[in-house]
Amino acid sequence: MTEDQFLKTMIETIKYDDYEKKEEMLTILRNSVIYFDKTSSFATRSWQCWENIDLRVPIPLLKEARNLQKNLQDIASLVYIETDDYDFNQLNIKPKPIDLDVENYKEHDAFFSEIKDTIIQGIRNAKYLIWCAVAWITDDDIYNELFLKRNNGI
């Protein structure tokens, strides 16, 4: 199993089962990367070594991930496929290097045409958090985009 497959399997496992703090765990995993750390320390079977899973979490989500480490480790243990060479040892929460995130910094602009499309694209581009400063939302398309992002843990 590749690191990407492992992460996607963890996400799907949480998504379709009943877990406490489900949305928080999904937000963390959707914005993180996984690295396999194969050790040379022997595990329980002959010639089998331990393998650690490094969960690299964006720094703004690091504290929450550490609070949920036990839950995430239990899911990682469930998803992990033992081989003749390696067995699951532990899940380590580590900061995701900042240079892995491609940040597109943009100046704030005023829009007077295609406002709805601009707002929807901004919602779709959100990675961690969306702030809405309006008295009410009357547009169904914008509401639906916000609702989708909320269901995806953003």
N, C-alpha and C positions, 0 to 999 in steps of 0.2 A: 504494500500500500504506500502510495506517495504521501508527502506531507500535505499537499493540497487535498487529496482524497480524504485523508485523516481529518482535516479541519472541516471539510464539507460534511462528512459523516457525523461529526460531533454536532454541527449546526442542525442537521436534519433530525438527529436523535432528540435534541432538546425541543425542536419545533413541533414534533408530532407526539410528544409525551408530556405528562404532567410533572413539571418541576417547579419548585418554589424559586422565585427570582428569575423566572424564565426570560423575560424581556431584557433584564440586565445582562444575563449570560449571553444572549443572542447578540446584543450590541457589542459586547466585548469581543466575541469570536468573529463577528463579521468584519471587524476592523483590525484583526490581529493576523499574525502569521505563525506557522508552526515550523520548528526545526527538530529533527531527530538527533539526539546526542547519544551515539553508540559508545558505551564504555567498554573497558577491558576487564571489569570486575565480574567475577563469576556469579551467576544466578543460582537457582535451586537445582537445575538439571545439569548433567555432565556436559561440559564444553559450551554451555549457554551463558551469555553475558547479559548484564542489565542494559536497558535502553531508557534514557530519560527523554521526556518530551519538553522542549522549551517553547512556551507560549509567549511570543513577543507581542506585547500589548502597547497601544499608543499611550504616551505618558499621561494625557488627561484621564484615561480610564484605568490607570495602574492601581490606584488605591482600591477601587471597587473590585478589580480582578483579584487582588490579594485577599479581600474580604470573602470572596466566593471561591477561593482556591480549593477548598475541600470538595465543593460541589463539582467544580470543573475537573478535578483529579478523578473523582468517581466516574464521571462520564468518559474521560480519556481511558480509564482502565476498562470500561465496558466496550469501548470502540476498538481498542488495541487488539491486533491479531498477533498472537505469540508464534514465533518460528523456532526452528531447531537452533538457530544462532542467538536469538534475542528474546527477552521477556521484559514486560513493562515494569519499571522501577518507580518513577515518580514524575509528576508534572511540576515544572518550574515556571514561575511567573517572572518575566524579565521585561525591561522596557524595549519597545520597538525602536530601533535607530531612526532618528528623525529623517535622515537622508533617504530612507526607503519610501517615505510618503512624498509624492510629487505634489507640492503645494502650488496652486495657481493663485498668486496674490493679484487682486484686481482692485483698482480704484473704484470707489462708489460713484455711480453715474445716476443721473436723473433721466428717466424714460418717459416719453410723452406719446409714444406709439408702440404697439405690440406689447403693452404692459402685461397682459395676461400670460403671454408666451414667456416673457422674461421671468415672471414670478414662478411659473411652473418649472422652467429650466433650473432656476435657483433651488427650488425644492428638490428636484431630482439630483442635483449635484451635491446636496448636503451629505456629510459623512458622519458627523457626530451629534449635531444639535441644530434645531431650527427655532428661531425666535420669531414670533408673530406679534406685531404691535398694531393691532387694529381693534376697533370696537366690536365688529362682527364680520363674519365671512358669509357673503351672499352668493358667491360663485360656486356652483357644484363641482366644476372641474378642479379648481384650486383646493376645495375641501377634500375631494377624493384623493388628490396627490398627497396632501398632508396625512390623510388617514392611512394610505399605503405606507408612507414612511414610518408612521407610528407603529404599524403592525410589523415593520422590519426592524424595530428597536431603535429608531432614531427619534 
